[in-house]
């Protein structure tokens, strides 16, 4: 099933790219706001149809009713399963910052009769989909699941979970996903800045119980905790770097295999040098973010490195590596010549500065 969903979602990518390009142009506030309807018609409605909701009929048992009235408010789409309201959808224009729109979606839950509370709320700008579960009479503050059309359309794992939530209305999957998301957020914070309790109880004492002594003296002192903190941060970083390297080694092997089997006329656009450059940038970025957030989009003359697949809005840099005798890195408006791909490391501070600026 996920394969057929992926095929249908892939058909939306040209439309997504077209709306993205339009939103990145110089538009007035009115013109930006006017993109909301095209986003709904070109991206959101086809997306809902893929998951089994009829967007043309208000009598079909499984339908997406536009401008559906809930209390005194009208939601962009109300999704019905067997004539029962199960999901409300708030749709914004392409490129809209969804972090500022949570309250509007939450309000629909507050104005709904208790016995008719939807199972889920969906906040979308046509590309990003944030799904919220409901708890008793209100919507959760944090999303239980997130899906990015441009990045995740071929992710079997994400498509399976998305289908279970949107098509099957599986609340258990959402509950498990919510626990996973909260745990991941917590662990990311711990990895960046491990607390005193975590270092003492989670590392020093557990290591001691397994016969591994990481401190001197008979008892754990504050100095022992302070000494282990930079070591723990570096170990966490090294583990992430190692995993990133493994993934890229695997990707390069697959790329080499496909290049060998291709016809003489075929040309692999994403070159070995670009792959290595992306690997280095991900390793650098892992100091402040999950390295998997660093994405790429390859063009004829260069490779765009960006955050979360947002090519223009979240551009980190460009790799001009097509001519291996003239490697160049374009970052912060400057074109920098490199002797080798590893010279990307020499621009670590600039890369980190850009990444930190994008994540706020």
C-alpha positions, 0 to 999 in steps of 0.5 A: 500500500505504501508503494502506491501512496508514494507513487501518488504523492510523487505526482504532487512534487512538480506542483509543490516545486511550482508553488515553492518558487512562486512563494519565494518571489517578491510578493506583496502581503496580499499576494502571499495570502492569496497563495492559500487557496492554490495551496489547498486546491493543488496540494492539500485536496489531492493529498487528502484524496490519496488517503481516501477522502472524497473532496467533491461530495458532502454525502460520501461516508468518507469525505473532506468537507471544506469550510465546515462549521464547528461551533462559531468557527469554520475549519478548512477541512473536516474529515469524516470516516463512515460519516463520523468526524475524525480529523480537522485540518487547518490549511495555510499557504505554502511556506507559512510558518506552522509554529505560529498557527497551533492555537487556531487549530486548537480552538476548533477542539475547544468549540466542539461538543465533548462527545464529538471531539475529533481524534486528530488535528492536522496543520499544513502548508501543503508541504509540511503536515503536523498531526496532533492527537486529542486528549479528552476535550483538547488537542495536544500541545505538541504534534504526535507525528510530522510529515514533509511531502518533499522529503518523506514521500518515499519513506516507507516507515513514515508512509506506513505511520501516516496511513495508520493515522489518516486512513485507519484513524489508529490512536494507538499508533499516534500515542506510541509516536507521541511518546517517541517524539517526546523521548527524542526531544528529551534525548536531543537536549540531553545529548547537547547539554547533559544534566548533572543527574544524568551524568551521575546516575545515568553514566557514572553509577551505571558504569560503576555497577558494570565494573567500569570505573570512570572516576577516582576516589570512593564517592562521586564528587562534583568535580567527577561530574564536571570532568565527565561532562565534556567527555560525554558530549564528545563521545555522543558527537563521535557516535553520531559522526560514526553513524553518519559516516556509515550511512554515507559509505552505504550511499556511495556504494549504492551510487557506485553500483548504479553508475556501473550498471547505467548505460554509457550515456547516463550521467550521475548528477550527485557526484562522489565529491558532492556526497563527501561534501554533504557528509562533512557538512552533516558532521559539522551541523551535528554539533547543534542539530540532528544531522539528518535535517541537512538535505541537498538538492542537486542542479546542473551546475551546483548542489544546494545544501539546505535545512529540512528540504527548504531550498531557498528559505533554509539554504546553508551553502552551495557546493560547486564541485562539478569541475574537480579541478576547481572546487568551490564553496559558496556560503554567506555570499562568498565564493571560496576556492578549495584545494580538496573536498576536505577543505570544507572543514576549514569553513566549519565556523561559517557553516555552524553560524549559518545553521545556528541562524536558521534554527534560531 
